[in-house]
Amino acid sequence: MKNVKISAILLLTTACGQSQQTLSGQSTRLTPADSVVVVQPQQQLPVKVGAERTYEYYPLLTGKRVAVLSNHTGMVNENEHLVDILKRDGINLVAIFSPEHGFRGTADAGESVANSVDEKTGTPILSLYDGRTGKPSAQSMSMFDVLIFDIQDVGLRFYTYYIAMCRMMEACAEHGKKMIVLDRPNPNIHFVDGPILDMKHRSGVGWLPIPVLHGLTLGELALMINGERWLPDDLTCELTVIKCLNYTRQTMYRLPAPPSPNLPNMKSIYLYPSVCLFEGTVVSLGRGTDFPFQVYGHPDMTGKSFSFTPRSVSGARNPPLLNRLCHGVDLRNIPDEEIWANGFDLSYVIDAYNNLNIGNRFFTSFFELLVGVDYIRRMIIEGKSAAEIKAMWTDDVENFKIQRLPYLLYE
């Protein structure tokens, strides 16, 4: 595989359905990532995330009141957050919006994030959900002219940062505000796998008709949201995406910081697509331990030599099966290559289901919100294998790969 040389900067705006253009005016060839075989190419230069490319987006902020939607992952370099450099460089930063887990990334999943002030810069921190429709209020939206979105994602339909982006695109479209997405790599970009969301299961953990593993960066997904007219009332957000440099769909990008409290390392991020399904069952996936999303277990599981006890900890104050000894499976020693090869893997859930032998009581109503379809629970109860169930969504995934082609920014 050849090295990648970047000879032009790709700056994309709202013309999402058209062929993408470089600054030199020549079309950029877009190719799909169809394989789950991951090979790390030799990189001539380190990946440069969108936030580092201030020379591209600072001119768009001149004379504007600027708001930022970010969290602890919005680092421009090892020591400086996006908010810090904007203030240092004299940008008129008027507000910070905080998503799930809060601006500093310490809140529990789903915990309400109240309005506050960033102690370092004195900038007001506003909740994304202070309006009546799950979006910022009209008063909050009136405070700024341009919104900068900069959050590290992990490429999953039920990882909720993309929903915050989508809702803010909707709010910006409604209120005539511009939005700039500073793109970051997707550590699971190598995969497109899992069922497409049946929109009757749309919820706060599944918002768009995309697979569980969509294989897009948030910048690419933002372009797709506009291009596919996924905002309500046929709205279109005035959008600019600042892409990453020295990055391809084969780059094995390791996140410099945990993206949320319960994804502490790369192993948890790779296992997350499959292990997260236990959130819709009676089984613990290790919240309240030092290894969340890297184990699974239950007090009544048998024949397992591994055990753990969920405790109340920061980021998981009331985890499932709190203070109960759980017997189960430790996934931390599975090679990354095996996890990648299996993609969205139902075998862990099927193993626990068969072990507990409690039938439909194994599942909660949250399960369908995570998987996004009705047939997976039914097929597990019928005794189908992971491979048999995966065959149900193969054609849908191939169609999605074609659908997303106009929005891909990286080879």
Secondary structure, DSSP 8 states (H G I E B T S, - for coil): -------S--EE-S-TTS--B-TTS-B----------------SS--B-GGG-HHHHGGGGTT--EEEEE-TT-BSSSS-BHHHHHHHTT--EEEEEE-TTTTTT-S-TT-----EE-TTT--EEEETT-STTSS--HHHHTT-SEEEEE----SBTTSTHHHHHHHHHHHHHHHT-EEEEE----TTTT--BS----GGG-BTTB-SS--SB----HHHHHHHHHHTT-SGGG---EEEEE--BS--TT-----SS-SSTT--SHHHHHHHHHHGGGGGBSSB-STTSSSTTSEEEETT--S--EEE----BTTBSS-TTTT--EEEEE-TTS-HHHHHHH-S--HHHHHHHHHH--GGGGB-THHHHHH-SSHHHHHHHTT--HHHHHTTTHHHHHHHHHHTGGG----
